[in-house]
Amino acid sequence: LSPPGVLPLCCQPLAWGRAAQQSLRALQPPGLQLAPCRAFSNNRILVELDESSGVAMMKFKSPPVNSLSLDFLTEFCISLEKLENDRACRGVIFTSNVPKIFSSGLDITEMCGKSTEHYAEFWRAVQEMWLRVYGSSMVTIAAVNGSSPAGGCLVALSCDYRIMVENPKFSIGLNEAQLGIVAPFWFKDTFVNVVGHRVAERSLQLGSLHPAAEAHKIGLVDELVPEEKLQERAVAVMAQWLALPDHARQLTKSMMRKAVLDRLVAHREEDIQNFISFISKESIQKSLRMYMEMLKKKKS
C-alpha cells in the first residue's frame, strides 16, 4: 500500500533519451541487444531502469521548480527504496525533467504557518531522503541540469559524483543563511566532506550560490559539460564506477560515510526537535513570510 497522498507505483512504457541509449549500447558486448527500459512513475518522480546496464535514471518532474515538498520527498524515498530492493539496479542518476532547475530545495510553504506536528513530519522526511541517498549501496550520480540551491544542493552533495551543465546562469550552494536559516549539522558535514572545511565555512556563513564554473573550481561539482552532453557523460561515468566489484566499492563507501550517517541516526529525534524549535520562532516565520512575498512579487 502507498502512503496517503502518494499514487501507487505503476509501469509506463517510457524510454531513455537517444544519447543515453546509444552510450549504453556501446557498453554492451557484441551481439547483445539492449533490453527495453522498465519504468515507473508517480506524480513528481519518473524512474527509468535499464536492466541490461543496471542503471536507473530518476527524473524530478514537479514544476515549476522541483521544490522538496513533503509529497515530493515521500515519493522520492519510495522510488529510491524500490531501486535499492531491485537486484537489477546497481546505479542511479538523478536529474531534472524541468528546464533550467535541478531542484530549488526545501519547500518553504512546508515550513511556514504550519503545526509542530507538520514540521516534525516534514523534517523527518528530509532526514530520510538524505539518509537514503548518502547511505545508498548503489552508485549515485547527480546530473545537475539547472540551478540547485539549498536542499537541491544537498541532494547533489549526497551523491558519489556530480556533473553540472556548463552554464553561467546556473548556480549551486547551501544558501540557507540568506533566508535567515541555519544549515543543520548533517548538511554541513556533507558539504565539508566534499569541498573541505575552509571553503564550506565561508560558503555557509555567506549563504553563497556558486555559478557553475566557480562550483567546479572549489570542488562542489566534479566536472562541467555542455547541456546536450550531460546525459551521455553521466552514463559514461556510471559505467566507470560500475566496472569495479560492487562489494569493494560498497564497503569503501560505507567506511567513508558511516560516521556522518551514524551521527544523524543517533541524534535524529533531537535534530527534529531543534528544527521545530527554530522554525517556530516568530522571527524565523517573519523572515520566511517576507521571502515568500518577495517570490510572489517576482512572479507577478
GIJO-V300822 format. One record per backbone hydrogen bond with DSSP energy under -1.0 kcal/mol. CO is the residue of the C=O (numbers start at 0). NH is the residue of the N-H. If there is no record, write none. Layout:
CO_NH ; CO_NH
This chain:
2_5 ; 9_40 ; 11_13 ; 16_20 ; 17_21 ; 18_22 ; 19_23 ; 20_24 ; 21_25 ; 24_27 ; 28_31 ; 37_48 ; 39_46 ; 43_60 ; 44_41 ; 45_58 ; 46_39 ; 47_56 ; 48_37 ; 49_53 ; 49_54 ; 53_89 ; 53_90 ; 54_49 ; 55_92 ; 56_47 ; 57_94 ; 58_45 ; 59_96 ; 61_65 ; 64_103 ; 66_68 ; 67_106 ; 68_72 ; 69_73 ; 70_74 ; 71_75 ; 72_76 ; 73_77 ; 74_78 ; 75_79 ; 76_80 ; 77_81 ; 78_82 ; 79_83 ; 80_84 ; 82_85 ; 85_88 ; 89_138 ; 90_55 ; 91_140 ; 92_57 ; 93_142 ; 94_59 ; 97_100 ; 99_146 ; 104_67 ; 106_109 ; 107_110 ; 114_118 ; 115_119 ; 116_120 ; 117_121 ; 118_122 ; 119_123 ; 120_124 ; 121_125 ; 122_126 ; 123_127 ; 124_128 ; 125_129 ; 126_130 ; 127_131 ; 128_132 ; 129_133 ; 130_134 ; 132_135 ; 138_91 ; 139_159 ; 139_160 ; 140_93 ; 141_162 ; 143_164 ; 146_101 ; 146_102 ; 147_172 ; 148_151 ; 149_153 ; 150_154 ; 151_155 ; 152_156 ; 153_157 ; 155_158 ; 160_141 ; 161_221 ; 161_222 ; 162_143 ; 163_224 ; 164_166 ; 166_169 ; 169_211 ; 170_147 ; 171_209 ; 172_149 ; 172_174 ; 174_177 ; 175_178 ; 175_180 ; 176_179 ; 183_187 ; 184_188 ; 185_189 ; 186_190 ; 187_191 ; 188_192 ; 190_194 ; 191_195 ; 195_199 ; 196_200 ; 197_201 ; 198_202 ; 199_203 ; 200_204 ; 201_205 ; 202_207 ; 209_171 ; 210_214 ; 211_215 ; 212_216 ; 213_217 ; 214_219 ; 214_220 ; 222_163 ; 224_165 ; 225_228 ; 226_229 ; 228_232 ; 229_233 ; 230_234 ; 231_235 ; 232_236 ; 233_237 ; 234_238 ; 235_239 ; 236_240 ; 237_241 ; 240_243 ; 244_248 ; 245_249 ; 246_250 ; 247_251 ; 248_252 ; 249_253 ; 250_254 ; 251_255 ; 252_256 ; 253_257 ; 256_260 ; 257_261 ; 258_262 ; 259_263 ; 260_264 ; 261_265 ; 266_270 ; 267_271 ; 268_272 ; 269_273 ; 270_274 ; 271_275 ; 272_276 ; 273_277 ; 274_278 ; 275_279 ; 277_280 ; 280_284 ; 281_285 ; 282_286 ; 283_287 ; 284_288 ; 285_289 ; 286_290 ; 287_291 ; 288_292 ; 289_293 ; 290_294 ; 291_295 ; 292_296 ; 293_297 ; 294_298 ; 295_299
